[in-house]
Amino acid sequence: MSLGQAIGDAMKELGLAVDDLDIPYGDSMIRKIRSGARKPAPDIMPLLADKLNSPEVSIKAWRELTNTGPAFLDGINIELHRSSMKDRLLREFAEAVDAVRNFDTSKPPGRETDHERRSRKAHLMEVMDSLVFGYMYVAVICMEYGDSFKELHDVHFSRLKSLGLVQ
């Protein structure tokens, strides 16, 4: 499902009309976004994320607007249930921990063999898999229990600030 479809689904679930969004877009623009004909402007996404409070919208916006970040897993081979997601997350974390533990960081950049370069990239892919499943676990728990994905991010960011990890 696209970001536009996720925005439409979130609006429908919350019973919101375009006027309820309090954004400088009219019906025509929202229809284009929902159909995939237009992407929302980056300055509008924080407003939509606040109003819709949808993990799916937030994760898809991050991915679509930056071409980086986790994917929202909604394919045919994913089970979006809290227990299934927990089990998968634990497996992915274990694989990532093993990959990081076994990666040799003592080799200076530029002195890797082809095999070591492939191993480095493979271990990074394991870490990225665990990050995606970590985000999906948080998203699924928020969706199933009604927790605010945005509020959780705000509290987490405040905590990181208080620890001096971000400015």
CORQUI-V868429 format. One line per field, one symbol per residue. psi: psi as a letter, one per 30 degrees, with the letter a starting at -180 (. if undefined). burial: # if it has 9 or more other C-alpha atoms within 8 Angstrom, else .. Layout:
BEGIN
psi=???
burial=???
END
This chain:
BEGIN
psi=kleeeeeeeeeeefhklefffhlhkaeeeeeeeefgflkkkeffeeeeeeefhjeeeeeeeeeeffgallkjjglfgkjhkeeeeeeeeeeeeeeeeeeeefkjgfkkkfgkleeeeeeeeeeeeeeeeeeefeeeeeeeeeeefgljeeeeeeeeeeeeeffgfl.
burial=..######.##....#.#..#.......##.#####.......##.###..#############.....#.#.........#.###.##..##.###.##..#........#....#.##..#..##.###############...#.##.#.......##......
END
